[in-house]
Amino acid sequence: MSGPFAVCPGQSGLVFSVPANSGLSSYTWTAPSGVTITSGQGTNSVTVSVALALTWEVCV
């Protein structure tokens, strides 16, 4: 997965992605409370915004 390693509360437009896999028809991304997936759900790349200071994971 690629994306920023460190982020600050209030940041938006953060992009996370994985290499496209022709064997997959859809991707399901999850993020914890305080992190909002703003676009890209179902694709190999999502954009998120961070509302809270916390330690978190974005998973696909």
CHARMM internal coordinates of N, CA and C (Angstrom, degrees):
IC EDIT
DIST 1 N 1 CA 1.4320
DIST 1 CA 1 C 1.5180
ANGL 1 N 1 CA 1 C 107.80
DIST 1 C 2 N 1.3015
ANGL 1 CA 1 C 2 N 116.11
DIHE 1 N 1 CA 1 C 2 N 141.76
DIST 2 N 2 CA 1.4538
ANGL 1 C 2 N 2 CA 119.78
DIHE 1 CA 1 C 2 N 2 CA 174.17
DIST 2 CA 2 C 1.5200
ANGL 2 N 2 CA 2 C 108.98
DIHE 1 C 2 N 2 CA 2 C -117.10
DIST 2 C 3 N 1.3081
ANGL 2 CA 2 C 3 N 114.99
DIHE 2 N 2 CA 2 C 3 N 151.43
DIST 3 N 3 CA 1.4548
ANGL 2 C 3 N 3 CA 121.72
DIHE 2 CA 2 C 3 N 3 CA -179.90
DIST 3 CA 3 C 1.5095
ANGL 3 N 3 CA 3 C 108.92
DIHE 2 C 3 N 3 CA 3 C 160.11
DIST 3 C 4 N 1.3177
ANGL 3 CA 3 C 4 N 117.32
DIHE 3 N 3 CA 3 C 4 N 174.40
DIST 4 N 4 CA 1.4640
ANGL 3 C 4 N 4 CA 120.27
DIHE 3 CA 3 C 4 N 4 CA -178.26
DIST 4 CA 4 C 1.5212
ANGL 4 N 4 CA 4 C 111.51
DIHE 3 C 4 N 4 CA 4 C -65.73
DIST 4 C 5 N 1.3325
ANGL 4 CA 4 C 5 N 115.55
DIHE 4 N 4 CA 4 C 5 N 143.94
DIST 5 N 5 CA 1.4571
ANGL 4 C 5 N 5 CA 121.24
DIHE 4 CA 4 C 5 N 5 CA 179.64
DIST 5 CA 5 C 1.5235
ANGL 5 N 5 CA 5 C 110.96
DIHE 4 C 5 N 5 CA 5 C -85.97
DIST 5 C 6 N 1.3064
ANGL 5 CA 5 C 6 N 117.62
DIHE 5 N 5 CA 5 C 6 N -41.45
DIST 6 N 6 CA 1.4687
ANGL 5 C 6 N 6 CA 122.09
DIHE 5 CA 5 C 6 N 6 CA -179.05
DIST 6 CA 6 C 1.5209
ANGL 6 N 6 CA 6 C 108.92
DIHE 5 C 6 N 6 CA 6 C -122.89
DIST 6 C 7 N 1.3229
ANGL 6 CA 6 C 7 N 115.76
DIHE 6 N 6 CA 6 C 7 N 134.38
DIST 7 N 7 CA 1.4627
ANGL 6 C 7 N 7 CA 120.98
DIHE 6 CA 6 C 7 N 7 CA 178.45
DIST 7 CA 7 C 1.5191
ANGL 7 N 7 CA 7 C 109.19
DIHE 6 C 7 N 7 CA 7 C -134.56
DIST 7 C 8 N 1.3026
ANGL 7 CA 7 C 8 N 115.72
DIHE 7 N 7 CA 7 C 8 N 163.37
DIST 8 N 8 CA 1.4637
ANGL 7 C 8 N 8 CA 121.87
DIHE 7 CA 7 C 8 N 8 CA 179.65
DIST 8 CA 8 C 1.5258
ANGL 8 N 8 CA 8 C 109.66
DIHE 7 C 8 N 8 CA 8 C -117.60
DIST 8 C 9 N 1.3404
ANGL 8 CA 8 C 9 N 116.85
DIHE 8 N 8 CA 8 C 9 N 152.62
DIST 9 N 9 CA 1.4620
ANGL 8 C 9 N 9 CA 119.65
DIHE 8 CA 8 C 9 N 9 CA 176.36
DIST 9 CA 9 C 1.5239
ANGL 9 N 9 CA 9 C 110.32
DIHE 8 C 9 N 9 CA 9 C -55.87
DIST 9 C 10 N 1.3045
ANGL 9 CA 9 C 10 N 116.01
DIHE 9 N 9 CA 9 C 10 N 141.27
DIST 10 N 10 CA 1.4523
ANGL 9 C 10 N 10 CA 121.24
DIHE 9 CA 9 C 10 N 10 CA 179.06
DIST 10 CA 10 C 1.5157
ANGL 10 N 10 CA 10 C 114.19
DIHE 9 C 10 N 10 CA 10 C 91.09
DIST 10 C 11 N 1.3321
ANGL 10 CA 10 C 11 N 117.34
DIHE 10 N 10 CA 10 C 11 N -8.46
DIST 11 N 11 CA 1.4635
ANGL 10 C 11 N 11 CA 119.15
DIHE 10 CA 10 C 11 N 11 CA 178.84
DIST 11 CA 11 C 1.5259
ANGL 11 N 11 CA 11 C 110.17
DIHE 10 C 11 N 11 CA 11 C -73.86
DIST 11 C 12 N 1.3156
ANGL 11 CA 11 C 12 N 115.33
DIHE 11 N 11 CA 11 C 12 N 146.55
DIST 12 N 12 CA 1.4617
ANGL 11 C 12 N 12 CA 120.79
DIHE 11 CA 11 C 12 N 12 CA 175.92
DIST 12 CA 12 C 1.5194
ANGL 12 N 12 CA 12 C 108.52
DIHE 11 C 12 N 12 CA 12 C -140.24
DIST 12 C 13 N 1.3076
ANGL 12 CA 12 C 13 N 115.45
DIHE 12 N 12 CA 12 C 13 N 170.04
DIST 13 N 13 CA 1.4587
ANGL 12 C 13 N 13 CA 119.78
DIHE 12 CA 12 C 13 N 13 CA -179.64
DIST 13 CA 13 C 1.5162
ANGL 13 N 13 CA 13 C 113.64
DIHE 12 C 13 N 13 CA 13 C 74.96
DIST 13 C 14 N 1.3309
ANGL 13 CA 13 C 14 N 116.99
DIHE 13 N 13 CA 13 C 14 N 20.86
DIST 14 N 14 CA 1.4679
ANGL 13 C 14 N 14 CA 121.52
DIHE 13 CA 13 C 14 N 14 CA 179.71
DIST 14 CA 14 C 1.5239
ANGL 14 N 14 CA 14 C 108.99
DIHE 13 C 14 N 14 CA 14 C -81.95
DIST 14 C 15 N 1.3164
ANGL 14 CA 14 C 15 N 117.19
DIHE 14 N 14 CA 14 C 15 N 128.38
DIST 15 N 15 CA 1.4660
ANGL 14 C 15 N 15 CA 121.41
DIHE 14 CA 14 C 15 N 15 CA -174.97
DIST 15 CA 15 C 1.5231
ANGL 15 N 15 CA 15 C 110.30
DIHE 14 C 15 N 15 CA 15 C -109.26
DIST 15 C 16 N 1.3258
ANGL 15 CA 15 C 16 N 115.02
DIHE 15 N 15 CA 15 C 16 N 130.01
DIST 16 N 16 CA 1.4582
ANGL 15 C 16 N 16 CA 123.01
DIHE 15 CA 15 C 16 N 16 CA 173.64
DIST 16 CA 16 C 1.5186
ANGL 16 N 16 CA 16 C 107.16
DIHE 15 C 16 N 16 CA 16 C -120.68
DIST 16 C 17 N 1.3341
ANGL 16 CA 16 C 17 N 116.65
DIHE 16 N 16 CA 16 C 17 N 141.42
DIST 17 N 17 CA 1.4597
ANGL 16 C 17 N 17 CA 119.12
DIHE 16 CA 16 C 17 N 17 CA -179.02
DIST 17 CA 17 C 1.5190
ANGL 17 N 17 CA 17 C 110.98
DIHE 16 C 17 N 17 CA 17 C -150.88
DIST 17 C 18 N 1.3101
ANGL 17 CA 17 C 18 N 114.16
DIHE 17 N 17 CA 17 C 18 N 159.20
DIST 18 N 18 CA 1.4607
ANGL 17 C 18 N 18 CA 122.96
DIHE 17 CA 17 C 18 N 18 CA 172.06
DIST 18 CA 18 C 1.5230
ANGL 18 N 18 CA 18 C 106.39
DIHE 17 C 18 N 18 CA 18 C -126.01
DIST 18 C 19 N 1.3312
ANGL 18 CA 18 C 19 N 117.63
DIHE 18 N 18 CA 18 C 19 N 156.43
DIST 19 N 19 CA 1.4657
ANGL 18 C 19 N 19 CA 118.80
DIHE 18 CA 18 C 19 N 19 CA 177.57
DIST 19 CA 19 C 1.5314
ANGL 19 N 19 CA 19 C 110.63
DIHE 18 C 19 N 19 CA 19 C -59.08
DIST 19 C 20 N 1.3114
ANGL 19 CA 19 C 20 N 116.61
DIHE 19 N 19 CA 19 C 20 N 141.01
DIST 20 N 20 CA 1.4632
ANGL 19 C 20 N 20 CA 120.84
DIHE 19 CA 19 C 20 N 20 CA 177.41
DIST 20 CA 20 C 1.5261
ANGL 20 N 20 CA 20 C 109.57
DIHE 19 C 20 N 20 CA 20 C -63.50
DIST 20 C 21 N 1.3173
ANGL 20 CA 20 C 21 N 116.35
DIHE 20 N 20 CA 20 C 21 N 141.75
DIST 21 N 21 CA 1.4587
ANGL 20 C 21 N 21 CA 122.93
DIHE 20 CA 20 C 21 N 21 CA 179.70
DIST 21 CA 21 C 1.5225
ANGL 21 N 21 CA 21 C 107.42
DIHE 20 C 21 N 21 CA 21 C -124.90
DIST 21 C 22 N 1.3134
ANGL 21 CA 21 C 22 N 117.23
DIHE 21 N 21 CA 21 C 22 N 113.49
DIST 22 N 22 CA 1.4662
ANGL 21 C 22 N 22 CA 120.80
DIHE 21 CA 21 C 22 N 22 CA -176.40
DIST 22 CA 22 C 1.5243
ANGL 22 N 22 CA 22 C 112.65
DIHE 21 C 22 N 22 CA 22 C -63.72
DIST 22 C 23 N 1.3313
ANGL 22 CA 22 C 23 N 117.67
DIHE 22 N 22 CA 22 C 23 N -16.56
DIST 23 N 23 CA 1.4538
ANGL 22 C 23 N 23 CA 121.10
DIHE 22 CA 22 C 23 N 23 CA 178.45
DIST 23 CA 23 C 1.5194
ANGL 23 N 23 CA 23 C 113.68
DIHE 22 C 23 N 23 CA 23 C -82.13
DIST 23 C 24 N 1.3307
ANGL 23 CA 23 C 24 N 117.09
DIHE 23 N 23 CA 23 C 24 N -6.43
DIST 24 N 24 CA 1.4605
ANGL 23 C 24 N 24 CA 120.86
DIHE 23 CA 23 C 24 N 24 CA -179.86
DIST 24 CA 24 C 1.5217
ANGL 24 N 24 CA 24 C 110.11
DIHE 23 C 24 N 24 CA 24 C -108.52
DIST 24 C 25 N 1.3221
ANGL 24 CA 24 C 25 N 115.87
DIHE 24 N 24 CA 24 C 25 N 137.94
DIST 25 N 25 CA 1.4639
ANGL 24 C 25 N 25 CA 119.11
DIHE 24 CA 24 C 25 N 25 CA 177.16
DIST 25 CA 25 C 1.5174
ANGL 25 N 25 CA 25 C 112.01
DIHE 24 C 25 N 25 CA 25 C -95.61
DIST 25 C 26 N 1.3390
ANGL 25 CA 25 C 26 N 117.26
DIHE 25 N 25 CA 25 C 26 N -17.37
DIST 26 N 26 CA 1.4556
ANGL 25 C 26 N 26 CA 121.07
DIHE 25 CA 25 C 26 N 26 CA -178.25
DIST 26 CA 26 C 1.5227
ANGL 26 N 26 CA 26 C 109.88
DIHE 25 C 26 N 26 CA 26 C -158.16
DIST 26 C 27 N 1.3020
ANGL 26 CA 26 C 27 N 116.06
DIHE 26 N 26 CA 26 C 27 N 155.97
DIST 27 N 27 CA 1.4611
ANGL 26 C 27 N 27 CA 123.07
DIHE 26 CA 26 C 27 N 27 CA 177.59
DIST 27 CA 27 C 1.5244
ANGL 27 N 27 CA 27 C 107.79
DIHE 26 C 27 N 27 CA 27 C -122.10
DIST 27 C 28 N 1.3292
ANGL 27 CA 27 C 28 N 117.20
DIHE 27 N 27 CA 27 C 28 N 141.27
DIST 28 N 28 CA 1.4546
ANGL 27 C 28 N 28 CA 121.25
DIHE 27 CA 27 C 28 N 28 CA 176.63
DIST 28 CA 28 C 1.5149
ANGL 28 N 28 CA 28 C 108.80
DIHE 27 C 28 N 28 CA 28 C -116.12
DIST 28 C 29 N 1.3205
ANGL 28 CA 28 C 29 N 116.51
DIHE 28 N 28 CA 28 C 29 N 115.20
DIST 29 N 29 CA 1.4555
ANGL 28 C 29 N 29 CA 123.08
DIHE 28 CA 28 C 29 N 29 CA 179.91
DIST 29 CA 29 C 1.5199
ANGL 29 N 29 CA 29 C 109.24
DIHE 28 C 29 N 29 CA 29 C -100.61
DIST 29 C 30 N 1.3319
ANGL 29 CA 29 C 30 N 116.48
DIHE 29 N 29 CA 29 C 30 N 145.09
DIST 30 N 30 CA 1.4576
ANGL 29 C 30 N 30 CA 121.51
DIHE 29 CA 29 C 30 N 30 CA 174.08
DIST 30 CA 30 C 1.5157
ANGL 30 N 30 CA 30 C 108.72
DIHE 29 C 30 N 30 CA 30 C -129.65
DIST 30 C 31 N 1.3141
ANGL 30 CA 30 C 31 N 115.39
DIHE 30 N 30 CA 30 C 31 N 150.81
DIST 31 N 31 CA 1.4608
ANGL 30 C 31 N 31 CA 121.65
DIHE 30 CA 30 C 31 N 31 CA 178.21
DIST 31 CA 31 C 1.5244
ANGL 31 N 31 CA 31 C 107.73
DIHE 30 C 31 N 31 CA 31 C -146.75
DIST 31 C 32 N 1.3246
ANGL 31 CA 31 C 32 N 117.44
DIHE 31 N 31 CA 31 C 32 N 151.97
DIST 32 N 32 CA 1.4662
ANGL 31 C 32 N 32 CA 120.40
DIHE 31 CA 31 C 32 N 32 CA -177.34
DIST 32 CA 32 C 1.5287
ANGL 32 N 32 CA 32 C 112.42
DIHE 31 C 32 N 32 CA 32 C -76.07
DIST 32 C 33 N 1.3179
ANGL 32 CA 32 C 33 N 114.88
DIHE 32 N 32 CA 32 C 33 N 170.45
DIST 33 N 33 CA 1.4573
ANGL 32 C 33 N 33 CA 121.34
DIHE 32 CA 32 C 33 N 33 CA 174.12
DIST 33 CA 33 C 1.5229
ANGL 33 N 33 CA 33 C 109.31
DIHE 32 C 33 N 33 CA 33 C -54.83
DIST 33 C 34 N 1.3114
ANGL 33 CA 33 C 34 N 116.99
DIHE 33 N 33 CA 33 C 34 N 137.30
DIST 34 N 34 CA 1.4588
ANGL 33 C 34 N 34 CA 121.01
DIHE 33 CA 33 C 34 N 34 CA -178.51
DIST 34 CA 34 C 1.5112
ANGL 34 N 34 CA 34 C 113.51
DIHE 33 C 34 N 34 CA 34 C 95.07
DIST 34 C 35 N 1.3326
ANGL 34 CA 34 C 35 N 116.39
DIHE 34 N 34 CA 34 C 35 N -11.07
DIST 35 N 35 CA 1.4665
ANGL 34 C 35 N 35 CA 121.76
DIHE 34 CA 34 C 35 N 35 CA 175.85
DIST 35 CA 35 C 1.5277
ANGL 35 N 35 CA 35 C 106.50
DIHE 34 C 35 N 35 CA 35 C -121.18
DIST 35 C 36 N 1.3183
ANGL 35 CA 35 C 36 N 116.67
DIHE 35 N 35 CA 35 C 36 N 122.62
DIST 36 N 36 CA 1.4597
ANGL 35 C 36 N 36 CA 121.53
DIHE 35 CA 35 C 36 N 36 CA -176.26
DIST 36 CA 36 C 1.5223
ANGL 36 N 36 CA 36 C 110.52
DIHE 35 C 36 N 36 CA 36 C -112.28
DIST 36 C 37 N 1.3271
ANGL 36 CA 36 C 37 N 115.62
DIHE 36 N 36 CA 36 C 37 N 126.86
DIST 37 N 37 CA 1.4622
ANGL 36 C 37 N 37 CA 120.45
DIHE 36 CA 36 C 37 N 37 CA 172.72
DIST 37 CA 37 C 1.5267
ANGL 37 N 37 CA 37 C 106.13
DIHE 36 C 37 N 37 CA 37 C -79.32
DIST 37 C 38 N 1.3250
ANGL 37 CA 37 C 38 N 116.05
DIHE 37 N 37 CA 37 C 38 N 113.59
DIST 38 N 38 CA 1.4644
ANGL 37 C 38 N 38 CA 120.19
DIHE 37 CA 37 C 38 N 38 CA -174.46
DIST 38 CA 38 C 1.5249
ANGL 38 N 38 CA 38 C 113.13
DIHE 37 C 38 N 38 CA 38 C -93.55
DIST 38 C 39 N 1.3185
ANGL 38 CA 38 C 39 N 117.53
DIHE 38 N 38 CA 38 C 39 N -22.96
DIST 39 N 39 CA 1.4658
ANGL 38 C 39 N 39 CA 120.01
DIHE 38 CA 38 C 39 N 39 CA 176.12
DIST 39 CA 39 C 1.5219
ANGL 39 N 39 CA 39 C 109.86
DIHE 38 C 39 N 39 CA 39 C -163.23
DIST 39 C 40 N 1.3213
ANGL 39 CA 39 C 40 N 114.87
DIHE 39 N 39 CA 39 C 40 N 158.73
DIST 40 N 40 CA 1.4579
ANGL 39 C 40 N 40 CA 121.03
DIHE 39 CA 39 C 40 N 40 CA 173.40
DIST 40 CA 40 C 1.5147
ANGL 40 N 40 CA 40 C 116.60
DIHE 39 C 40 N 40 CA 40 C 96.77
DIST 40 C 41 N 1.3437
ANGL 40 CA 40 C 41 N 119.04
DIHE 40 N 40 CA 40 C 41 N -3.15
DIST 41 N 41 CA 1.4649
ANGL 40 C 41 N 41 CA 119.64
DIHE 40 CA 40 C 41 N 41 CA 179.46
DIST 41 CA 41 C 1.5289
ANGL 41 N 41 CA 41 C 108.46
DIHE 40 C 41 N 41 CA 41 C -54.81
DIST 41 C 42 N 1.3260
ANGL 41 CA 41 C 42 N 116.94
DIHE 41 N 41 CA 41 C 42 N 133.63
DIST 42 N 42 CA 1.4633
ANGL 41 C 42 N 42 CA 122.15
DIHE 41 CA 41 C 42 N 42 CA -178.28
DIST 42 CA 42 C 1.5150
ANGL 42 N 42 CA 42 C 113.13
DIHE 41 C 42 N 42 CA 42 C 95.66
DIST 42 C 43 N 1.3392
ANGL 42 CA 42 C 43 N 117.11
DIHE 42 N 42 CA 42 C 43 N -11.62
DIST 43 N 43 CA 1.4627
ANGL 42 C 43 N 43 CA 121.52
DIHE 42 CA 42 C 43 N 43 CA 178.98
DIST 43 CA 43 C 1.5254
ANGL 43 N 43 CA 43 C 109.41
DIHE 42 C 43 N 43 CA 43 C -109.05
DIST 43 C 44 N 1.3225
ANGL 43 CA 43 C 44 N 116.88
DIHE 43 N 43 CA 43 C 44 N -179.50
DIST 44 N 44 CA 1.4635
ANGL 43 C 44 N 44 CA 119.79
DIHE 43 CA 43 C 44 N 44 CA 179.84
DIST 44 CA 44 C 1.5326
ANGL 44 N 44 CA 44 C 112.46
DIHE 43 C 44 N 44 CA 44 C -86.36
DIST 44 C 45 N 1.3333
ANGL 44 CA 44 C 45 N 117.50
DIHE 44 N 44 CA 44 C 45 N 6.64
DIST 45 N 45 CA 1.4609
ANGL 44 C 45 N 45 CA 121.23
DIHE 44 CA 44 C 45 N 45 CA -179.34
DIST 45 CA 45 C 1.5244
ANGL 45 N 45 CA 45 C 110.08
DIHE 44 C 45 N 45 CA 45 C -144.62
DIST 45 C 46 N 1.3302
ANGL 45 CA 45 C 46 N 117.07
DIHE 45 N 45 CA 45 C 46 N 131.53
DIST 46 N 46 CA 1.4631
ANGL 45 C 46 N 46 CA 120.86
DIHE 45 CA 45 C 46 N 46 CA 177.53
DIST 46 CA 46 C 1.5174
ANGL 46 N 46 CA 46 C 110.44
DIHE 45 C 46 N 46 CA 46 C -124.72
DIST 46 C 47 N 1.3123
ANGL 46 CA 46 C 47 N 114.64
DIHE 46 N 46 CA 46 C 47 N 154.24
DIST 47 N 47 CA 1.4568
ANGL 46 C 47 N 47 CA 122.37
DIHE 46 CA 46 C 47 N 47 CA 173.29
DIST 47 CA 47 C 1.5205
ANGL 47 N 47 CA 47 C 106.85
DIHE 46 C 47 N 47 CA 47 C -112.10
DIST 47 C 48 N 1.3363
ANGL 47 CA 47 C 48 N 116.55
DIHE 47 N 47 CA 47 C 48 N 135.39
DIST 48 N 48 CA 1.4617
ANGL 47 C 48 N 48 CA 120.70
DIHE 47 CA 47 C 48 N 48 CA -177.54
DIST 48 CA 48 C 1.5218
ANGL 48 N 48 CA 48 C 110.97
DIHE 47 C 48 N 48 CA 48 C -128.98
DIST 48 C 49 N 1.3371
ANGL 48 CA 48 C 49 N 114.30
DIHE 48 N 48 CA 48 C 49 N 161.62
DIST 49 N 49 CA 1.4576
ANGL 48 C 49 N 49 CA 121.35
DIHE 48 CA 48 C 49 N 49 CA 170.06
DIST 49 CA 49 C 1.5207
ANGL 49 N 49 CA 49 C 107.35
DIHE 48 C 49 N 49 CA 49 C -125.66
DIST 49 C 50 N 1.3302
ANGL 49 CA 49 C 50 N 115.83
DIHE 49 N 49 CA 49 C 50 N 149.27
DIST 50 N 50 CA 1.4620
ANGL 49 C 50 N 50 CA 122.06
DIHE 49 CA 49 C 50 N 50 CA -175.59
DIST 50 CA 50 C 1.5240
ANGL 50 N 50 CA 50 C 108.58
DIHE 49 C 50 N 50 CA 50 C -117.24
DIST 50 C 51 N 1.3377
ANGL 50 CA 50 C 51 N 116.61
DIHE 50 N 50 CA 50 C 51 N 121.90
DIST 51 N 51 CA 1.4572
ANGL 50 C 51 N 51 CA 120.97
DIHE 50 CA 50 C 51 N 51 CA -178.66
DIST 51 CA 51 C 1.5227
ANGL 51 N 51 CA 51 C 112.65
DIHE 50 C 51 N 51 CA 51 C -98.55
DIST 51 C 52 N 1.3242
ANGL 51 CA 51 C 52 N 117.65
DIHE 51 N 51 CA 51 C 52 N -28.68
DIST 52 N 52 CA 1.4633
ANGL 51 C 52 N 52 CA 121.45
DIHE 51 CA 51 C 52 N 52 CA -171.76
DIST 52 CA 52 C 1.5176
ANGL 52 N 52 CA 52 C 111.97
DIHE 51 C 52 N 52 CA 52 C -122.57
DIST 52 C 53 N 1.3203
ANGL 52 CA 52 C 53 N 115.48
DIHE 52 N 52 CA 52 C 53 N 154.35
DIST 53 N 53 CA 1.4674
ANGL 52 C 53 N 53 CA 120.86
DIHE 52 CA 52 C 53 N 53 CA 172.20
DIST 53 CA 53 C 1.5225
ANGL 53 N 53 CA 53 C 107.01
DIHE 52 C 53 N 53 CA 53 C -83.57
DIST 53 C 54 N 1.3091
ANGL 53 CA 53 C 54 N 117.43
DIHE 53 N 53 CA 53 C 54 N 117.72
DIST 54 N 54 CA 1.4567
ANGL 53 C 54 N 54 CA 121.48
DIHE 53 CA 53 C 54 N 54 CA -179.74
DIST 54 CA 54 C 1.5144
ANGL 54 N 54 CA 54 C 110.00
DIHE 53 C 54 N 54 CA 54 C -164.79
DIST 54 C 55 N 1.2994
ANGL 54 CA 54 C 55 N 115.31
DIHE 54 N 54 CA 54 C 55 N 167.67
DIST 55 N 55 CA 1.4556
ANGL 54 C 55 N 55 CA 121.29
DIHE 54 CA 54 C 55 N 55 CA 170.97
DIST 55 CA 55 C 1.5173
ANGL 55 N 55 CA 55 C 106.08
DIHE 54 C 55 N 55 CA 55 C -93.32
DIST 55 C 56 N 1.3306
ANGL 55 CA 55 C 56 N 116.84
DIHE 55 N 55 CA 55 C 56 N 129.89
DIST 56 N 56 CA 1.4499
ANGL 55 C 56 N 56 CA 118.62
DIHE 55 CA 55 C 56 N 56 CA -172.85
DIST 56 CA 56 C 1.5076
ANGL 56 N 56 CA 56 C 111.85
DIHE 55 C 56 N 56 CA 56 C -150.41
DIST 56 C 57 N 1.3210
ANGL 56 CA 56 C 57 N 114.00
DIHE 56 N 56 CA 56 C 57 N 166.08
DIST 57 N 57 CA 1.4561
ANGL 56 C 57 N 57 CA 122.32
DIHE 56 CA 56 C 57 N 57 CA 176.90
DIST 57 CA 57 C 1.5175
ANGL 57 N 57 CA 57 C 108.65
DIHE 56 C 57 N 57 CA 57 C -127.94
DIST 57 C 58 N 1.3008
ANGL 57 CA 57 C 58 N 115.17
DIHE 57 N 57 CA 57 C 58 N 143.49
DIST 58 N 58 CA 1.4620
ANGL 57 C 58 N 58 CA 121.34
DIHE 57 CA 57 C 58 N 58 CA 167.92
DIST 58 CA 58 C 1.5168
ANGL 58 N 58 CA 58 C 105.25
DIHE 57 C 58 N 58 CA 58 C -110.69
DIST 58 C 59 N 1.3146
ANGL 58 CA 58 C 59 N 117.08
DIHE 58 N 58 CA 58 C 59 N 126.53
DIST 59 N 59 CA 1.4685
ANGL 58 C 59 N 59 CA 121.32
DIHE 58 CA 58 C 59 N 59 CA -175.21
DIST 59 CA 59 C 1.5191
ANGL 59 N 59 CA 59 C 110.24
DIHE 58 C 59 N 59 CA 59 C -121.55
DIST 59 C 60 N 1.3340
ANGL 59 CA 59 C 60 N 114.31
DIHE 59 N 59 CA 59 C 60 N 152.24
DIST 60 N 60 CA 1.4589
ANGL 59 C 60 N 60 CA 120.62
DIHE 59 CA 59 C 60 N 60 CA 174.47
DIST 60 CA 60 C 1.5205
ANGL 60 N 60 CA 60 C 108.70
DIHE 59 C 60 N 60 CA 60 C -132.69
END
COOR INIT
IC SEED 1 N 1 CA 1 C
IC BUILD
